[in-house]
Amino acid sequence: MQKNKQIGVIVDDLSASQLSYYLIKNINEFLEDGLDDFVVFFENATSSIVSPEFSVMAINEIWNFEGVLISTSISNTLSMLKSFSPERKIFYVWDLEWLRRHGKEFENTVKAFTDSEVTLIARSKEHALAIENYCNIKIKHIVEDFNIKKLIRIINDE
C-alpha cells in the first residue's frame, strides 16, 4: 500500500481536552498500520493527556514542514497562513471560538475561514451551519471527532 504524505496538525496545546484526546488517540490507533507520518505542532508547551506515538514539536518548526498542514483554531490558522512551505493548508474547525470573542477582531477571525489557501472541515453539521452563517461560505467537508481515516480520504481525494 502506498504511503501517504506527511501530515501535520497544529493545536493550541496537548493538555486535557476533547481535541487532545481524540487527536492523540486517533493518530496513535491509525499509526498501528505504519503507513503514515504524523507531526503535531503546539503553540503552548503542556503535558499530554495521552502519550503520543508520533512527533510533537513547537509551532515555530512549521517553517520547514512540506506536507499537508491542519490547523485547529483561528490563532494557529492565522499562523499557518504565514507559512509558505506546506503543500496544503486545512482548517479543521473544532470550536466555534468567535462566539466567545464578542465581536472582537472580526476581520482576522473571518480571514481564517475565507482565505483561498485554506480548505475548511467542520466538526459537525451544526458547526458547518454556524460557519456558513457567520462567514457566508459553503462547507464541503464534515469530519466528527478528528476521524483520521476520513481526513486522509479528504486529503487524498483533493
C-alpha atoms as a printed R data frame, in Angstrom:
    type eleno elety resid chain resno       x      y      z
1   ATOM     1    CA   MET     A     1   0.000  0.000  0.000
2   ATOM     2    CA   GLN     A     2   1.236  3.463 -0.897
3   ATOM     3    CA   LYS     A     3   2.493  5.657  1.925
4   ATOM     4    CA   ASN     A     4   0.528  8.880  2.318
5   ATOM     5    CA   LYS     A     5   2.108 12.294  2.524
6   ATOM     6    CA   GLN     A     6   3.380 13.730  5.753
7   ATOM     7    CA   ILE     A     7   0.535 15.219  7.775
8   ATOM     8    CA   GLY     A     8   0.964 17.907 10.406
9   ATOM     9    CA   VAL     A     9  -1.603 19.154 12.887
10  ATOM    10    CA   ILE     A    10  -1.341 22.432 14.794
11  ATOM    11    CA   VAL     A    11  -3.000 22.660 18.216
12  ATOM    12    CA   ASP     A    12  -3.003 25.274 20.933
13  ATOM    13    CA   ASP     A    13  -1.688 22.650 23.358
14  ATOM    14    CA   LEU     A    14  -1.999 18.955 24.208
15  ATOM    15    CA   SER     A    15  -3.409 19.366 27.709
16  ATOM    16    CA   ALA     A    16  -6.598 17.673 28.907
17  ATOM    17    CA   SER     A    17  -9.285 18.477 26.327
18  ATOM    18    CA   GLN     A    18 -11.572 16.631 23.922
19  ATOM    19    CA   LEU     A    19  -9.479 17.764 20.978
20  ATOM    20    CA   SER     A    20  -6.227 16.491 22.500
21  ATOM    21    CA   TYR     A    21  -7.800 13.196 23.488
22  ATOM    22    CA   TYR     A    22  -9.341 12.443 20.090
23  ATOM    23    CA   LEU     A    23  -6.318 13.727 18.177
24  ATOM    24    CA   ILE     A    24  -3.720 11.653 20.037
25  ATOM    25    CA   LYS     A    25  -5.912  8.560 20.417
26  ATOM    26    CA   ASN     A    26  -6.938  8.506 16.748
27  ATOM    27    CA   ILE     A    27  -3.452  9.155 15.375
28  ATOM    28    CA   ASN     A    28  -1.935  6.508 17.685
29  ATOM    29    CA   GLU     A    29  -4.515  3.942 16.515
30  ATOM    30    CA   PHE     A    30  -4.055  4.888 12.859
31  ATOM    31    CA   LEU     A    31  -0.263  4.625 13.100
32  ATOM    32    CA   GLU     A    32  -0.500  0.963 14.097
33  ATOM    33    CA   ASP     A    33  -0.608  0.255 10.337
34  ATOM    34    CA   GLY     A    34   2.687  2.138  9.974
35  ATOM    35    CA   LEU     A    35   1.630  3.790  6.717
36  ATOM    36    CA   ASP     A    36   1.671  7.469  7.598
37  ATOM    37    CA   ASP     A    37   3.929 10.096  9.083
38  ATOM    38    CA   PHE     A    38   2.233 12.489 11.528
39  ATOM    39    CA   VAL     A    39   3.620 15.501 13.358
40  ATOM    40    CA   VAL     A    40   1.711 17.588 15.886
41  ATOM    41    CA   PHE     A    41   2.814 21.181 16.370
42  ATOM    42    CA   PHE     A    42   1.791 23.027 19.536
43  ATOM    43    CA   GLU     A    43   1.561 26.725 20.397
44  ATOM    44    CA   ASN     A    44   1.904 26.240 24.161
45  ATOM    45    CA   ALA     A    45   4.008 23.543 25.834
46  ATOM    46    CA   THR     A    46   1.979 21.366 28.212
47  ATOM    47    CA   SER     A    47   1.939 17.750 29.261
48  ATOM    48    CA   SER     A    48  -0.131 15.430 27.067
49  ATOM    49    CA   ILE     A    49  -3.367 13.803 28.143
50  ATOM    50    CA   VAL     A    50  -2.348 10.571 26.341
51  ATOM    51    CA   SER     A    51   1.192  9.597 25.320
52  ATOM    52    CA   PRO     A    52   1.666 10.406 21.618
53  ATOM    53    CA   GLU     A    53   3.388  7.801 19.447
54  ATOM    54    CA   PHE     A    54   4.392 10.385 16.857
55  ATOM    55    CA   SER     A    55   6.499 13.536 16.652
56  ATOM    56    CA   VAL     A    56   5.468 16.570 18.695
57  ATOM    57    CA   MET     A    57   7.137 19.935 18.015
58  ATOM    58    CA   ALA     A    58   6.734 23.622 18.766
59  ATOM    59    CA   ILE     A    59   4.819 25.651 16.168
60  ATOM    60    CA   ASN     A    60   7.960 27.550 15.144
61  ATOM    61    CA   GLU     A    61   9.033 24.369 13.300
62  ATOM    62    CA   ILE     A    62   6.287 24.665 10.641
63  ATOM    63    CA   TRP     A    63   8.559 26.868  8.520
64  ATOM    64    CA   ASN     A    64  10.180 23.707  7.106
65  ATOM    65    CA   PHE     A    65   7.113 21.451  7.026
66  ATOM    66    CA   GLU     A    66   6.263 20.480  3.441
67  ATOM    67    CA   GLY     A    67   3.300 18.131  3.904
68  ATOM    68    CA   VAL     A    68  -0.388 18.722  4.494
69  ATOM    69    CA   LEU     A    69  -0.863 21.029  7.475
70  ATOM    70    CA   ILE     A    70  -4.092 21.015  9.506
71  ATOM    71    CA   SER     A    71  -4.849 23.846 11.931
72  ATOM    72    CA   THR     A    72  -7.432 23.569 14.710
73  ATOM    73    CA   SER     A    73  -8.048 27.142 15.921
74  ATOM    74    CA   ILE     A    74  -8.289 30.639 14.496
75  ATOM    75    CA   SER     A    75  -4.961 31.578 16.077
76  ATOM    76    CA   ASN     A    76  -2.981 28.701 14.630
77  ATOM    77    CA   THR     A    77  -4.759 29.037 11.263
78  ATOM    78    CA   LEU     A    78  -3.531 32.621 11.025
79  ATOM    79    CA   SER     A    79  -0.014 31.372 11.892
80  ATOM    80    CA   MET     A    80  -0.322 28.637  9.259
81  ATOM    81    CA   LEU     A    81  -1.296 31.204  6.614
82  ATOM    82    CA   LYS     A    82   2.040 32.970  7.172
83  ATOM    83    CA   SER     A    83   3.938 29.775  6.373
84  ATOM    84    CA   PHE     A    84   4.896 29.257  2.733
85  ATOM    85    CA   SER     A    85   6.149 25.654  2.821
86  ATOM    86    CA   PRO     A    86   3.104 23.404  3.487
87  ATOM    87    CA   GLU     A    87   1.806 21.612  0.415
88  ATOM    88    CA   ARG     A    88  -1.806 22.142  1.514
89  ATOM    89    CA   LYS     A    89  -3.473 24.067  4.316
90  ATOM    90    CA   ILE     A    90  -6.593 22.781  6.052
91  ATOM    91    CA   PHE     A    91  -8.546 24.374  8.891
92  ATOM    92    CA   TYR     A    92 -10.331 21.697 10.936
93  ATOM    93    CA   VAL     A    93 -12.846 23.834 12.815
94  ATOM    94    CA   TRP     A    94 -13.055 22.136 16.181
95  ATOM    95    CA   ASP     A    95 -14.564 25.015 18.156
96  ATOM    96    CA   LEU     A    96 -16.798 27.986 17.352
97  ATOM    97    CA   GLU     A    97 -14.373 30.381 19.039
98  ATOM    98    CA   TRP     A    98 -15.852 33.584 17.679
99  ATOM    99    CA   LEU     A    99 -18.953 33.062 19.820
100 ATOM   100    CA   ARG     A   100 -16.861 33.952 22.889
101 ATOM   101    CA   ARG     A   101 -14.944 36.856 21.338
102 ATOM   102    CA   HIS     A   102 -17.906 39.253 21.453
103 ATOM   103    CA   GLY     A   103 -17.236 40.752 18.018
104 ATOM   104    CA   LYS     A   104 -13.558 41.466 18.619
105 ATOM   105    CA   GLU     A   105 -11.160 41.149 15.698
106 ATOM   106    CA   PHE     A   106 -13.869 40.222 13.171
107 ATOM   107    CA   GLU     A   107 -11.599 40.738 10.153
108 ATOM   108    CA   ASN     A   108  -8.868 38.406 11.455
109 ATOM   109    CA   THR     A   109 -11.411 35.819 12.501
110 ATOM   110    CA   VAL     A   110 -13.116 35.774  9.115
111 ATOM   111    CA   LYS     A   111  -9.748 35.685  7.297
112 ATOM   112    CA   ALA     A   112  -9.014 32.307  8.915
113 ATOM   113    CA   PHE     A   113 -12.230 30.938  7.382
114 ATOM   114    CA   THR     A   114 -12.242 32.653  3.991
115 ATOM   115    CA   ASP     A   115  -8.625 32.612  2.803
116 ATOM   116    CA   SER     A   116  -8.409 30.890 -0.594
117 ATOM   117    CA   GLU     A   117  -5.390 28.817  0.508
118 ATOM   118    CA   VAL     A   118  -7.396 27.074  3.225
119 ATOM   119    CA   THR     A   119  -9.725 24.093  2.900
120 ATOM   120    CA   LEU     A   120 -12.340 24.095  5.667
121 ATOM   121    CA   ILE     A   121 -13.502 20.990  7.518
122 ATOM   122    CA   ALA     A   122 -16.205 21.282 10.173
123 ATOM   123    CA   ARG     A   123 -16.511 19.073 13.239
124 ATOM   124    CA   SER     A   124 -20.275 18.570 12.840
125 ATOM   125    CA   LYS     A   125 -23.266 19.549 10.719
126 ATOM   126    CA   GLU     A   126 -24.215 22.102 13.360
127 ATOM   127    CA   HIS     A   127 -20.749 23.660 13.234
128 ATOM   128    CA   ALA     A   128 -20.890 23.725  9.438
129 ATOM   129    CA   LEU     A   129 -24.199 25.621  9.512
130 ATOM   130    CA   ALA     A   130 -22.838 28.110 12.064
131 ATOM   131    CA   ILE     A   131 -19.685 28.722  9.987
132 ATOM   132    CA   GLU     A   132 -21.701 29.134  6.794
133 ATOM   133    CA   ASN     A   133 -23.950 31.663  8.525
134 ATOM   134    CA   TYR     A   134 -21.041 33.570 10.107
135 ATOM   135    CA   CYS     A   135 -18.742 33.750  7.059
136 ATOM   136    CA   ASN     A   136 -21.147 33.353  4.130
137 ATOM   137    CA   ILE     A   137 -19.210 30.379  2.733
138 ATOM   138    CA   LYS     A   138 -20.092 26.770  1.959
139 ATOM   139    CA   ILE     A   139 -18.509 23.946  3.991
140 ATOM   140    CA   LYS     A   140 -17.740 20.901  1.815
141 ATOM   141    CA   HIS     A   141 -16.431 18.515  4.457
142 ATOM   142    CA   ILE     A   142 -17.619 17.350  7.869
143 ATOM   143    CA   VAL     A   143 -15.442 15.046  9.993
144 ATOM   144    CA   GLU     A   144 -16.529 14.162 13.505
145 ATOM   145    CA   ASP     A   145 -14.146 13.628 16.438
146 ATOM   146    CA   PHE     A   146 -10.954 14.030 14.404
147 ATOM   147    CA   ASN     A   147 -11.568 10.819 12.456
148 ATOM   148    CA   ILE     A   148  -8.172 10.245 10.836
149 ATOM   149    CA   LYS     A   149  -9.423  7.848  8.140
150 ATOM   150    CA   LYS     A   150 -11.963 10.411  6.896
151 ATOM   151    CA   LEU     A   151  -9.351 13.175  6.992
152 ATOM   152    CA   ILE     A   152  -6.914 11.050  4.970
153 ATOM   153    CA   ARG     A   153  -9.680 10.337  2.435
154 ATOM   154    CA   ILE     A   154 -10.369 14.073  2.033
155 ATOM   155    CA   ILE     A   155  -6.629 14.814  1.718
156 ATOM   156    CA   ASN     A   156  -6.150 12.113 -0.926
157 ATOM   157    CA   ASP     A   157  -9.300 12.979 -2.916
158 ATOM   158    CA   GLU     A   158  -8.476 16.646 -3.476
